[in-house]
Amino acid sequence: MSGKEGQFATRLDEFQRRVELVQTEIGKLVYGQEPVVRQLLGSVFARGHCLLVGVPGLAKTLMVRALAQLTSLSFKRIQFTPDLMPSDITGTNIIDESTGKREFRFMPGPVFAHIVLADEINRAPPKTQSALLEAMQERQVTVGQTTYDLPKPFLVVATQNPIEMEGTYPLPEAQLDRFMFNVYIDYPSEETEEKIIEETTRGERPALTQVLDAHNLLAMQRVVEEIVASRYVIQYVAHLVRASRPDNPKAPEFVRKMVDWGAGPRAGQYLVLGAKAMAAMSGRPNVSIEDIREVALPVLRHRIACNFQAQAEGVDSATIARKLLEHVPEPEIPKNE
């Protein structure tokens, strides 16, 4: 092992150690949601944003608050409502007379934080939802003619209730595509639910220990970037993404029959980046096909649009994604690998 490889192995070990600390701390407050926590952390370490979808009471907000508490990062929560304005998120210019002169001064909004929780993001109209677009993609905000950089690292975690759609504004595809993962949170098991009821009705909740700061997190994100995705893995990702498009001659019959449009190139990028995070959290320096499969559902579920026939047959985008994983074969391993 070369000196460079040895240094990376040491950094990867430190990465794993910190991940275990984070998971342990979140586990003090959030019970039975280990796969969801792993996907949330994967998006954090891969510099992506995450959309959490689930019925009320499944600890979506608590999970994000716990993540903020165990870090020294700044945290802001935005409650999306129909009367929320874009300037309520980004900030606005105000007239300042404190210096004896009348001059404009920028008052930053809650988006200027390391971790931003956009609670019930589909409650606000599209104009307000779009205020997050530039922030999520470019990590900056433009107010008037001035552009302001957001803190580093920067993460948006949005929550959404899937069962109550009256009076809501579904996220446009352009904004949905900015989220690396779309994570569905299901009901806990009976055993876990008993533990939740018992532990959360005793009184004070356990305090979390800070185990990460901005410097640590940025270093962990750099480790993820250095994880290797082989040509073999890249080919599999490309085949998987292209198979989701109904106009592709190689697309399976169920895609041509039930899909209006499939995933774009950003899906392939996020599949690889998300898989790199999963490999790093497992202590491996290389991405495997299983890492791709682990992140395929949260990456593809909001990037595949089913048509009316699919809806009539009770087939959704998650079902299509699962069938794609069964249908698309792994490419042949090159002889030189």
MARGU-899926 format. One line per field, with one value per residue (C-alpha): residue number from 1; chain; z, x, y. Coordinates in nm, 4 decimals. Layout:
BEGIN
k = NUM | ...
c = A | ...
zz = Z | ...
xx = X | ...
yy = Y | ...
This chain:
BEGIN
k = 1 | 2 | 3 | 4 | 5 | 6 | 7 | 8 | 9 | 10 | 11 | 12 | 13 | 14 | 15 | 16 | 17 | 18 | 19 | 20 | 21 | 22 | 23 | 24 | 25 | 26 | 27 | 28 | 29 | 30 | 31 | 32 | 33 | 34 | 35 | 36 | 37 | 38 | 39 | 40 | 41 | 42 | 43 | 44 | 45 | 46 | 47 | 48 | 49 | 50 | 51 | 52 | 53 | 54 | 55 | 56 | 57 | 58 | 59 | 60 | 61 | 62 | 63 | 64 | 65 | 66 | 67 | 68 | 69 | 70 | 71 | 72 | 73 | 74 | 75 | 76 | 77 | 78 | 79 | 80 | 81 | 82 | 83 | 84 | 85 | 86 | 87 | 88 | 89 | 90 | 91 | 92 | 93 | 94 | 95 | 96 | 97 | 98 | 99 | 100 | 101 | 102 | 103 | 104 | 105 | 106 | 107 | 108 | 109 | 110 | 111 | 112 | 113 | 114 | 115 | 116 | 117 | 118 | 119 | 120 | 121 | 122 | 123 | 124 | 125 | 126 | 127 | 128 | 129 | 130 | 131 | 132 | 133 | 134 | 135 | 136 | 137 | 138 | 139 | 140 | 141 | 142 | 143 | 144 | 145 | 146 | 147 | 148 | 149 | 150 | 151 | 152 | 153 | 154 | 155 | 156 | 157 | 158 | 159 | 160 | 161 | 162 | 163 | 164 | 165 | 166 | 167 | 168 | 169 | 170 | 171 | 172 | 173 | 174 | 175 | 176 | 177 | 178 | 179 | 180 | 181 | 182 | 183 | 184 | 185 | 186 | 187 | 188 | 189 | 190 | 191 | 192 | 193 | 194 | 195 | 196 | 197 | 198 | 199 | 200 | 201 | 202 | 203 | 204 | 205 | 206 | 207 | 208 | 209 | 210 | 211 | 212 | 213 | 214 | 215 | 216 | 217 | 218 | 219 | 220 | 221 | 222 | 223 | 224 | 225 | 226 | 227 | 228 | 229 | 230 | 231 | 232 | 233 | 234 | 235 | 236 | 237 | 238 | 239 | 240 | 241 | 242 | 243 | 244 | 245 | 246 | 247 | 248 | 249 | 250 | 251 | 252 | 253 | 254 | 255 | 256 | 257 | 258 | 259 | 260 | 261 | 262 | 263 | 264 | 265 | 266 | 267 | 268 | 269 | 270 | 271 | 272 | 273 | 274 | 275 | 276 | 277 | 278 | 279 | 280 | 281 | 282 | 283 | 284 | 285 | 286 | 287 | 288 | 289 | 290 | 291 | 292 | 293 | 294 | 295 | 296 | 297 | 298 | 299 | 300 | 301 | 302 | 303 | 304 | 305 | 306 | 307 | 308 | 309 | 310 | 311 | 312 | 313 | 314 | 315 | 316 | 317 | 318 | 319 | 320 | 321 | 322 | 323 | 324 | 325 | 326 | 327 | 328 | 329 | 330 | 331 | 332 | 333 | 334 | 335 | 336 | 337
c = A | A | A | A | A | A | A | A | A | A | A | A | A | A | A | A | A | A | A | A | A | A | A | A | A | A | A | A | A | A | A | A | A | A | A | A | A | A | A | A | A | A | A | A | A | A | A | A | A | A | A | A | A | A | A | A | A | A | A | A | A | A | A | A | A | A | A | A | A | A | A | A | A | A | A | A | A | A | A | A | A | A | A | A | A | A | A | A | A | A | A | A | A | A | A | A | A | A | A | A | A | A | A | A | A | A | A | A | A | A | A | A | A | A | A | A | A | A | A | A | A | A | A | A | A | A | A | A | A | A | A | A | A | A | A | A | A | A | A | A | A | A | A | A | A | A | A | A | A | A | A | A | A | A | A | A | A | A | A | A | A | A | A | A | A | A | A | A | A | A | A | A | A | A | A | A | A | A | A | A | A | A | A | A | A | A | A | A | A | A | A | A | A | A | A | A | A | A | A | A | A | A | A | A | A | A | A | A | A | A | A | A | A | A | A | A | A | A | A | A | A | A | A | A | A | A | A | A | A | A | A | A | A | A | A | A | A | A | A | A | A | A | A | A | A | A | A | A | A | A | A | A | A | A | A | A | A | A | A | A | A | A | A | A | A | A | A | A | A | A | A | A | A | A | A | A | A | A | A | A | A | A | A | A | A | A | A | A | A | A | A | A | A | A | A | A | A | A | A | A | A | A | A | A | A | A | A | A | A | A | A | A | A | A | A | A | A | A | A | A | A | A | A | A | A | A | A | A | A | A | A | A | A | A | A | A | A
zz = 0.0000 | -0.1043 | 0.1329 | -0.0360 | -0.0128 | 0.3529 | 0.4287 | 0.2570 | 0.4494 | 0.7726 | 0.6701 | 0.5735 | 0.9169 | 1.0803 | 0.8519 | 0.9688 | 1.3334 | 1.3068 | 1.1190 | 1.4009 | 1.6556 | 1.4545 | 1.4171 | 1.7890 | 1.8864 | 1.6486 | 1.7771 | 2.1222 | 1.9878 | 1.6710 | 1.6997 | 1.4276 | 1.1316 | 1.0694 | 0.6872 | 0.6672 | 0.8867 | 0.6673 | 0.3522 | 0.5163 | 0.6177 | 0.2690 | 0.1167 | 0.3714 | 0.2999 | -0.0778 | -0.0665 | -0.1696 | -0.0495 | 0.0851 | 0.0662 | 0.3497 | 0.2739 | 0.5365 | 0.7359 | 1.0451 | 1.3602 | 1.2058 | 1.3444 | 1.0182 | 1.1848 | 1.4952 | 1.2793 | 1.1184 | 1.4500 | 1.5992 | 1.3128 | 1.3754 | 1.7521 | 1.7258 | 1.5073 | 1.5719 | 1.2447 | 1.2269 | 1.1832 | 1.0671 | 1.0333 | 0.7816 | 0.8192 | 0.4675 | 0.4569 | 0.1747 | 0.2766 | 0.2898 | 0.0544 | -0.1237 | 0.0750 | 0.3964 | 0.2931 | 0.1178 | 0.3100 | 0.1891 | 0.1724 | 0.4485 | 0.5046 | 0.7769 | 0.9518 | 1.2399 | 1.0915 | 1.0470 | 0.6783 | 0.4949 | 0.3168 | 0.2199 | 0.4227 | 0.3464 | 0.6184 | 0.5607 | 0.5713 | 0.7338 | 0.4239 | 0.5436 | 0.7639 | 0.7274 | 0.7689 | 0.6528 | 0.7338 | 0.4865 | 0.6779 | 0.4649 | 0.1586 | -0.0584 | 0.1553 | -0.0099 | -0.3663 | -0.6501 | -0.6424 | -0.2844 | -0.3453 | -0.6285 | -0.3847 | -0.2810 | -0.6355 | -0.6680 | -0.3091 | -0.3584 | -0.6926 | -0.6751 | -0.2968 | -0.3316 | -0.3146 | -0.5370 | -0.3924 | -0.6173 | -0.8113 | -0.5403 | -0.4982 | -0.1540 | -0.0863 | 0.1529 | 0.4371 | 0.3699 | 0.4080 | 0.3047 | 0.3194 | 0.2592 | 0.4087 | 0.3126 | 0.4531 | 0.2845 | 0.3910 | 0.1175 | 0.2361 | 0.2654 | -0.0712 | -0.0461 | -0.0481 | -0.1367 | -0.4312 | -0.5695 | -0.6248 | -0.9906 | -1.1562 | -1.1815 | -0.8038 | -0.7313 | -0.9445 | -0.7076 | -0.4293 | -0.4373 | -0.2389 | -0.2043 | 0.1105 | 0.2145 | 0.5878 | 0.6788 | 1.0047 | 1.2663 | 1.3640 | 1.6632 | 1.8851 | 1.7845 | 1.8341 | 2.1882 | 2.2564 | 2.1098 | 2.3313 | 2.6416 | 2.5938 | 2.4817 | 2.7646 | 3.0521 | 3.0662 | 2.9482 | 2.6318 | 2.6354 | 2.5448 | 2.2343 | 2.2283 | 1.9528 | 1.7458 | 1.4234 | 1.3213 | 0.9811 | 0.9407 | 1.0143 | 0.7790 | 0.4902 | 0.5398 | 0.5298 | 0.2097 | 0.0528 | 0.1526 | -0.0287 | -0.3430 | -0.3428 | -0.3332 | -0.6663 | -0.9049 | -1.1698 | -1.5379 | -1.4721 | -1.2163 | -1.4401 | -1.7246 | -1.4966 | -1.3820 | -1.7404 | -1.8462 | -1.5467 | -1.6075 | -1.9833 | -1.9349 | -1.7508 | -2.0674 | -2.2812 | -2.6028 | -2.5577 | -2.7982 | -2.5256 | -2.2624 | -2.1286 | -2.2340 | -1.8965 | -1.9245 | -2.2766 | -2.1622 | -1.8296 | -1.8255 | -1.9749 | -1.9160 | -1.7389 | -1.5388 | -1.6752 | -1.6480 | -1.2991 | -1.1786 | -1.2918 | -1.1153 | -0.7921 | -0.8151 | -0.8223 | -0.5570 | -0.3265 | -0.3762 | -0.2921 | 0.0380 | 0.1118 | 0.0309 | 0.2587 | 0.5433 | 0.5006 | 0.5105 | 0.1474 | -0.0933 | -0.4032 | -0.5137 | -0.5651 | -0.7607 | -0.4278 | -0.3297 | -0.6485 | -0.5737 | -0.2196 | -0.3420 | -0.6627 | -0.5107 | -0.3350 | -0.6429 | -0.9116 | -0.7359 | -0.8052 | -1.1487 | -1.3251 | -1.4335 | -1.4745 | -1.7235 | -1.6767 | -1.7558 | -1.4770 | -1.2328 | -1.3385 | -1.2676 | -0.9320 | -1.0495 | -0.9227 | -0.9905 | -0.6993 | -0.8529 | -1.1879 | -1.0192 | -0.8442 | -1.1708 | -1.3420 | -1.0781 | -1.1559 | -1.5327 | -1.6011 | -1.5890 | -1.4640 | -1.7488 | -1.8240 | -1.6171 | -1.8412 | -1.8633 | -1.7402 | -1.4109
xx = 0.0000 | 0.1405 | 0.1644 | -0.1289 | -0.3439 | -0.2501 | -0.3498 | -0.6833 | -0.7436 | -0.6817 | -0.9246 | -1.1813 | -1.1481 | -1.2016 | -1.5031 | -1.6562 | -1.5884 | -1.7692 | -2.0607 | -2.1067 | -2.1056 | -2.3678 | -2.5913 | -2.5614 | -2.6583 | -2.9561 | -3.0645 | -3.1142 | -3.4130 | -3.5260 | -3.6186 | -3.6514 | -3.5666 | -3.2080 | -3.2431 | -3.3974 | -3.1223 | -2.8610 | -3.0121 | -3.0360 | -2.6700 | -2.5801 | -2.7278 | -2.5413 | -2.2050 | -2.2631 | -2.3496 | -2.7085 | -3.0506 | -3.3154 | -3.6962 | -3.8608 | -4.2135 | -4.4357 | -4.7558 | -4.7492 | -4.5905 | -4.3104 | -4.0269 | -3.9354 | -3.8783 | -3.7262 | -3.4746 | -3.3488 | -3.3430 | -3.1378 | -2.8906 | -2.8544 | -2.8154 | -2.5275 | -2.3340 | -2.2153 | -2.3747 | -2.6338 | -2.9921 | -3.3105 | -3.6618 | -3.9029 | -4.2703 | -4.4130 | -4.7637 | -4.9794 | -4.8980 | -4.5197 | -4.3339 | -4.0001 | -3.8388 | -3.9407 | -3.6940 | -3.4108 | -3.4161 | -3.4696 | -3.3165 | -3.4324 | -3.3768 | -3.1161 | -3.0898 | -2.8662 | -2.5637 | -2.7493 | -2.7941 | -3.0805 | -2.9276 | -3.0301 | -2.8955 | -2.9512 | -3.1294 | -3.0524 | -3.3426 | -3.3496 | -3.1972 | -2.8616 | -2.7865 | -2.5881 | -2.8978 | -3.2363 | -3.5522 | -3.8303 | -4.1269 | -4.4296 | -4.2736 | -4.5801 | -4.7945 | -4.6461 | -4.7247 | -4.4756 | -4.3385 | -4.2240 | -4.1033 | -3.8847 | -3.7025 | -3.5097 | -3.4076 | -3.1017 | -3.0006 | -3.0178 | -2.8399 | -2.5876 | -2.5440 | -2.6111 | -2.8983 | -2.9589 | -3.1548 | -3.1897 | -2.8661 | -2.6445 | -2.5539 | -2.4736 | -2.2932 | -2.4531 | -2.2600 | -2.0561 | -2.1674 | -2.5278 | -2.8122 | -3.1865 | -3.4080 | -3.7740 | -4.0709 | -4.3981 | -4.7245 | -4.8420 | -5.1993 | -5.3416 | -5.3130 | -5.6059 | -5.4799 | -5.1253 | -4.8995 | -4.7128 | -4.3462 | -4.2595 | -4.0293 | -3.7466 | -3.7391 | -3.7955 | -3.4897 | -3.2762 | -3.3312 | -3.0777 | -3.3006 | -3.6772 | -3.7088 | -4.0394 | -4.0833 | -4.3163 | -4.4891 | -4.2632 | -4.2883 | -4.5036 | -4.1993 | -4.0509 | -4.3815 | -4.4069 | -4.0565 | -4.1446 | -4.4521 | -4.2622 | -3.9499 | -4.1184 | -4.3717 | -4.1239 | -4.0388 | -3.7179 | -3.5563 | -3.1881 | -2.9430 | -2.7316 | -2.3546 | -2.2026 | -1.9796 | -1.9412 | -1.8520 | -1.8319 | -1.4642 | -1.5306 | -1.8271 | -1.6429 | -1.3573 | -1.6042 | -1.7580 | -1.4112 | -1.3591 | -1.6814 | -1.5623 | -1.2456 | -1.4352 | -1.3764 | -1.6587 | -1.5226 | -1.6112 | -1.8138 | -2.0301 | -2.0674 | -2.1932 | -2.4497 | -2.5763 | -2.6040 | -2.7959 | -3.0295 | -3.1084 | -3.1526 | -3.3821 | -3.6277 | -3.6942 | -3.9874 | -3.8343 | -3.5216 | -3.5285 | -3.3723 | -3.6301 | -3.8312 | -4.1927 | -4.3370 | -4.1518 | -4.2790 | -4.6271 | -4.6498 | -4.3990 | -4.4431 | -4.0835 | -3.7869 | -3.4867 | -3.2343 | -2.8542 | -2.8725 | -3.0200 | -2.7033 | -2.4872 | -2.6809 | -2.6807 | -2.3004 | -2.2596 | -2.5124 | -2.3487 | -2.0101 | -2.1523 | -2.2938 | -1.9606 | -1.7768 | -2.0214 | -1.9534 | -1.5769 | -1.5091 | -1.2957 | -1.4864 | -1.8498 | -2.0249 | -2.3394 | -2.5141 | -2.4402 | -2.6136 | -2.9112 | -2.9332 | -2.9792 | -3.1724 | -3.5201 | -3.4733 | -3.2939 | -3.5355 | -3.8723 | -3.9229 | -3.7584 | -3.9935 | -4.3384 | -4.5997 | -4.8840 | -5.2577 | -5.2479 | -4.9961 | -5.2119 | -5.5192 | -5.3341 | -5.2041 | -4.8428 | -4.6308 | -4.2776 | -4.1363 | -4.2787 | -4.1212 | -3.7846 | -3.7978 | -3.8846 | -3.5938 | -3.3543 | -3.4857 | -3.4759 | -3.1444 | -2.8558 | -2.5094 | -2.2639 | -1.9926 | -1.6805 | -1.3946 | -1.1062 | -0.8568 | -1.0499
yy = 0.0000 | 0.3370 | 0.6316 | 0.8032 | 0.4905 | 0.4515 | 0.8101 | 0.7597 | 0.4353 | 0.6260 | 0.9007 | 0.6367 | 0.4737 | 0.8133 | 0.8667 | 0.5401 | 0.6204 | 0.9539 | 0.7977 | 0.5462 | 0.8316 | 1.0220 | 0.7165 | 0.6401 | 0.9944 | 1.0114 | 0.6694 | 0.8223 | 1.0170 | 0.8378 | 0.4703 | 0.2087 | 0.4323 | 0.3190 | 0.2876 | 0.6364 | 0.7836 | 0.6146 | 0.7666 | 1.1102 | 1.0914 | 0.9694 | 1.2838 | 1.4987 | 1.3379 | 1.3516 | 1.7267 | 1.6557 | 1.7666 | 1.5316 | 1.5186 | 1.3224 | 1.2012 | 1.0454 | 1.0854 | 1.3092 | 1.1723 | 0.9633 | 1.1807 | 1.3553 | 1.6915 | 1.5314 | 1.3460 | 1.6669 | 1.8523 | 1.5691 | 1.5922 | 1.9663 | 1.9212 | 1.6768 | 1.9186 | 2.2714 | 2.3803 | 2.6562 | 2.5355 | 2.7085 | 2.5725 | 2.7259 | 2.6384 | 2.6601 | 2.8112 | 2.9541 | 3.3130 | 3.2629 | 3.4993 | 3.4386 | 3.7205 | 3.5417 | 3.2703 | 3.4526 | 3.7805 | 4.1344 | 4.4804 | 4.7145 | 5.0875 | 5.1384 | 5.4752 | 5.3638 | 5.5434 | 5.8705 | 5.8035 | 5.6407 | 5.3414 | 4.9911 | 4.7004 | 4.3318 | 4.1349 | 3.7628 | 3.5176 | 3.1727 | 3.0108 | 3.1446 | 2.8439 | 2.5232 | 2.3036 | 2.4319 | 2.2379 | 2.3219 | 2.1834 | 2.0856 | 2.2420 | 2.1737 | 2.4079 | 2.7194 | 2.8341 | 2.7693 | 3.1254 | 3.0735 | 2.7181 | 2.8469 | 3.0764 | 2.7652 | 2.6675 | 2.8904 | 2.8202 | 2.4433 | 2.4323 | 2.7158 | 2.7497 | 3.1219 | 3.3710 | 3.6726 | 3.9649 | 4.2666 | 4.2849 | 4.1365 | 3.7693 | 3.6310 | 3.3029 | 3.0563 | 2.8887 | 2.5765 | 2.3046 | 2.3755 | 2.1242 | 2.1532 | 1.8844 | 1.9205 | 1.7311 | 1.6493 | 1.4850 | 1.2407 | 1.1863 | 1.5371 | 1.7118 | 1.9565 | 2.3127 | 2.2103 | 2.2889 | 1.9841 | 2.0551 | 2.1206 | 1.8673 | 2.1229 | 2.1568 | 1.7884 | 1.7159 | 1.9263 | 1.6748 | 1.3945 | 1.1566 | 1.1264 | 0.9143 | 0.7571 | 0.6957 | 0.4104 | 0.3196 | 0.1553 | -0.2096 | -0.3062 | -0.3580 | -0.0220 | 0.1573 | 0.0221 | 0.1527 | 0.4939 | 0.5230 | 0.4117 | 0.6245 | 0.9470 | 0.9630 | 0.9467 | 1.3154 | 1.4789 | 1.3497 | 1.2572 | 1.5328 | 1.4772 | 1.5143 | 1.7274 | 1.4996 | 1.7012 | 2.0533 | 2.2227 | 2.1304 | 1.7615 | 1.7475 | 1.9126 | 1.6657 | 1.3746 | 1.5104 | 1.5166 | 1.1518 | 1.0587 | 1.2366 | 1.0230 | 0.6929 | 0.5154 | 0.4226 | 0.1839 | 0.1891 | -0.1266 | 0.0571 | 0.3637 | 0.1434 | -0.0197 | 0.3230 | 0.4474 | 0.1348 | 0.1679 | 0.5349 | 0.4984 | 0.1991 | 0.4281 | 0.6346 | 0.5169 | 0.6550 | 0.4445 | 0.1430 | -0.0736 | 0.0238 | -0.2730 | -0.3144 | -0.2067 | 0.1267 | 0.1976 | 0.1024 | 0.2874 | 0.5771 | 0.9233 | 1.0312 | 0.8805 | 0.9903 | 1.2393 | 1.2532 | 1.4080 | 1.0784 | 0.9001 | 1.1570 | 1.1198 | 0.7401 | 0.7426 | 1.0140 | 0.8498 | 0.5106 | 0.6630 | 0.7841 | 0.4376 | 0.2743 | 0.5198 | 0.4575 | 0.0846 | 0.1459 | 0.0523 | 0.2610 | 0.1408 | 0.1555 | -0.1764 | -0.2596 | -0.3190 | 0.0418 | 0.1550 | -0.0679 | 0.0712 | 0.4298 | 0.3530 | 0.3858 | 0.7238 | 0.8615 | 0.7374 | 0.7507 | 1.1256 | 1.1237 | 0.8810 | 1.0038 | 0.7329 | 0.7733 | 0.7296 | 0.3586 | 0.2973 | 0.4912 | 0.2953 | -0.0310 | 0.0927 | 0.1165 | 0.4064 | 0.5273 | 0.3260 | 0.0080 | 0.0966 | 0.1585 | -0.1796 | -0.3567 | -0.1805 | -0.3153 | -0.6650 | -0.6144 | -0.4359 | -0.6847 | -0.6052 | -0.5391 | -0.7895 | -0.7314 | -0.6094 | -0.8511 | -0.5902 | -0.5353
